[in-house]
Amino acid sequence: MPLSEFELIDRYLSRLGARRDDVLLGVGDDAALVRPPAGLELALAADTIVEGIHFPASLSPEDIGHRVLAVNLSDMAAMGAEPAWALLTLTLPRAEPEWLRGFSGGLHELARRCGVQVVGGDTTAGPLTATVAIAGFVPPGQALRRTGARPGDEVWVSGTPGDAAAGLAALTGRLEAPAEVIEALVRRFTRPEPRVPLGLVLRGVATACIDVSDGLAGDLGKLCAASGVAARVDSTCLPRSAALRSAVDPEAARRFVLTGGDDYELLFTLPPGTDAAPLERGAGVALTRIGTMAAGYGLTLDGDALDRDALHGFDHFG
């Protein structure tokens, strides 16, 4: 017998994530009740992922559950916010218990690890779509923003951008490589690691920050536009993972790093001469300096202006 909406919520979606003392009323009423901490600012974000647009139909329910929360946690990280509560809206073609068990398991594991409790949401029938709205806290005046970068600041990025786009290419049959290489790249797409610890240690240090969701070049272009400065990137400094170097030639690797999206690494600027080693230790992720900010506008790579396609990034309506 098919599950009703209320049975679906009670069985699979009512107890997701951490158990937080500041949740007064969670799933099961008309709205959640939460107690914001005194003296902190509230950061809010929401993201939607749609089958066939943001992920292929072959993606496992566990990966989809992880991914829909991860992209929202990445927004919290980019703001230097500590994530707390989430709302989940799930549109399903069918209420299949096994699929729901996998989806809720993937989301629950990441939510629990990051201290997030799912406090409400909605379910409906339709094409497979998942939306999360998330809330977090940040001390007054310490939120990271896209504005604030200045000429002379250093441009840094976490991890190894480009891997997720290569992983998606492998998932969709556009990239062939040895099995262990493909596995490493595909995991970077299916299980992105939101850099929440990095966002927290960047508070009070970084002058500007953005997460890499639509491609490094495109997102750096957004940061430059918001700050009113230009960026000068050195291609020899762009980080490339061992898996990406094994899978494609150097020029293709560079394209993946610059224009591939879905990595959810953090791209940020630091005052010149900042020691990044304590930030690396505090965040537990490698950081790479890839360039500097300058007066003017736009991006240059090795002295040449990047074309508009590279700067545009992903656009749903482009």
N, C-alpha and C positions, 0 to 999 in steps of 0.2 A: 504493500500500500504506500503511495507517495506521501512524503512528509508534508505537513502543513507548515505555513510560514512560522507559526509560533513554536512548533516542535523543532523546526530547523534551528531557530535562534537558541532555544533552550538547550538543545543537545550539543551544538557545535560552536556557537558564537557568544555564549553568555559569560564565559569565564576565561577570557583571553588575556594573557600578559601577567604582569606583576600584580601583587595585591598591595595597594597603596592606602596609607592611613588618611590621606587627604581626599579620598573618594567617599562622599557621604551617601550617595545613591547611584548605583551603576545601571547595568542592563536590566530592563524589565519594567520600567515606568515610562511616562511620556517624555521625560528628559532626565539627564544625569544631573546630580548635584555634587560639586567639587568645592574644596576650600583652597583658594589661591594663597600662597605664602605672603605674609605681610612684607611690604617694602620692595618686592620684586616686580619687574615688568613682565607682561605676558606676551609670548611670541606665538603666532598662529600661522599655520600653513595647511594646504590641501593639495592633493595630487590624485589624478585618475589614471588608471592603466586599462587599456582596451585590447582584447584579443585581436590579433591581426594588424594592430597599429603599434603597440608597445612591446608585444611579445608574440611569438608564433604559437599556433594552436598545439604544437607538440610539447610545450612547456608543462612540467609536472605541476599539480596543484600545490605541492609543498613549496616549489620555487615561486609560484605566483603569490602565495601568501607572504613569503619572505620579501619578495620584491616590492609589493605595494606598500608595505611599511617602511622598507629601506629607503625608498625615494623620498618619503616624508621625513624620516630621521635625518637624511642628508640636508634637507632644508633647515632643520633645527641646528645641525652642525655648522652650516654656513653662516648662521646668525650668532653662533656662540651660545646657544640656548640649551638648557638641560631639559630633555623631553619628559613629559609626565603623563598626559592623557590623550586618548585617540578615539575617534568615532569612525566606524566602518560602515560603508554602504556597498552592498554586494548585489549585482544583477546577474542572474543565472538563467541559462536556457532550460535547465532541469535541476531539481534538487536531488542530487545523487549522494547518498551517504558516504561512499568511499571517497569521492572527490572532496566533499566538505571536510571529512576527517583529515585529509592531507593538507588542504588549504589552511585550516585552522591550526594544524600542527606547525606548519612553516611559519605562520604569523606569530603564533604564541611563543615559539622558542626565541625569536628575535626580540619580541616585546618584553618578555621576561628578562632577557639579558640586558636590555637597555633601560629597565625600570619603568616601562610604559604599561598602563592599564587601559584596555578597551572598555569604555564606559557607556557606549550606546551606538546607534546607527540605524540602518534600515536594510531590508531585503526586498527584492522585486524580481519579476520574471522578465527576461529579455536577453539580448546578446551579452556574452560574458564580459563584465566590466566590474572593476573594483576601485573604490574611492576611499581614501583615508583623509580625515581632517585631524590635525595633531596640534597640541598645545604644549608649550614649555615655558621655562622661566629664565630670566637673565637679570643680573643686578642692574640698577638704574645707570644709564649712560654707557654700559659696557657691551651692548649688542654690536656684533660685527655687521658692517654694511658694505655695499658696493661702492659707496662714496668714501673719500678720505685718502685715496692713493695720491702721492705727490711725486713730481719729478725727482729722480734720484733714488726712489724706493726700489727695492729688489723684488722681482717677481718669482714666486715659489709655487710648487705644486706637490701634492702628496702622491705617493704610490706610483703606478705606471699607467697613465691614461692610454687609451687605444686598445687595451686588451678586450674590453667588453664588446666593442664594435667588431673586432676580429672574431670573437666568440659567436656573435650573432651571424656573421658571415659563414662560419663553420656550421652553425645550426641550420641555416637555410641553404646549404649546399654550394656556397660561393667560395669556399676556402677549403683546401685539402692539405693535410699535414699528418705527421705521425700521431697515433692515438693519444699518447700521453701529452703531447703539445695541445691537441684539440681539447682534451679534457680540462687542461689548465685554463685555456682561454674561455671555453664555454662557461666554466664556473664563475668567471669574473662577470659574465653577463647574467647568469641565472641567480647568483648569490652575491650581489654587490654588498660591500662592507661599508656602512655609513660611518663617517669619520667624526662621530660625536666627541670622543676624547680629544681629538685635535682641535675642534671648535672651542672646547672649554679652555685649553691652554693658550689659544690664540687671543683670548680676551685681554684687552689692555696692552697687547703687543702688536698685532697686525693692524695695518692702517686701512685695509679693505679686504673683502673676501667674497667669494662666490663658489657654488659647487659646480662641478663639471658634469652637466647633464646633456647638453646639446653639442658638445665638442669643445676642446680646449681653446681653439682659436676664436670660435664664436662667443664663448663665454668670457674670454679675456677681453674681447671687443666690447661686450656689455659692461664689464667693469670699467674699462677705459672711458666709455661714453658717460657712465654715471659719475666718474671722478673728474672728467674733463682733462684727461692726460692721454699720452700716447704710450705704447709699449714697444720695446725693442727686444725681440726674442732671438736667442742663439740656438740654431738647430742642433749643434753638436752637444748641447746640454740637455736636450729633451730626453727624459728617462724612457727606456724601452726594456720591457721584461725579457727574460731569456726565452720564454715561450713565443713572444711576438717575433723576436729576432730569428728564431728557428723556423717560424711558419712562413715568413714573407721576406722579400728582398728589402734592402735599406730604404729605398724610396717609398715603397708601399708601407713600411713600418712608420715612416715619418708622416705619411698621409693619415694613417690610422690614429696616431698620437694627436695630430692637430685637428682633425675633423670628425673623428669617431666620438660618439656620445655614450651615455649610459654607464660611465665609470663611477660617477658620484664621488670622485676625489674632490679635495678642496684646492682651489686656486686662490692665492692670497699674496698680499704685498707686505713687506717688512721694511722698517727704516734701514738705510744703508749701514752695513757693519753689524747687524744683529746676529748674535750667536744662535744658530738654529738647533744646535745639539741638545739643549735642554727641552726644546719643543718636541724633537724626535723622541726623546726618552719618555716624556710625559704622554705622548700620543701613541707610541708604539707602532709608528709607521715611518718609512723612509721619506725624507723631504728633499727636493731638488730645486736649486736655483736655476731658472731658465732664462732670465733676462732682467731688464731694468725699465723703469718708467721714465718718460721724458716729457718735456713740454710739447704741445701740439695735439694731434689726434690720429687715430688709426693704429695699425700694427705693421711692423716690419719684421721680416724673417731674414737674418743674415744681411741686413741692409736693404732688402727689396720689400716693397709693399705687398702685403698679402691681398689676393683678389677678393672680390665681394662674396663669392660663394663660400670661401673658407671662413669669412667673418660672419656670415649670416647665421650659421647654426641651423638646427632642425626647426622647421616651421610647419605646424599642422595644416595651415591654410596657404602655404607657399606653393 
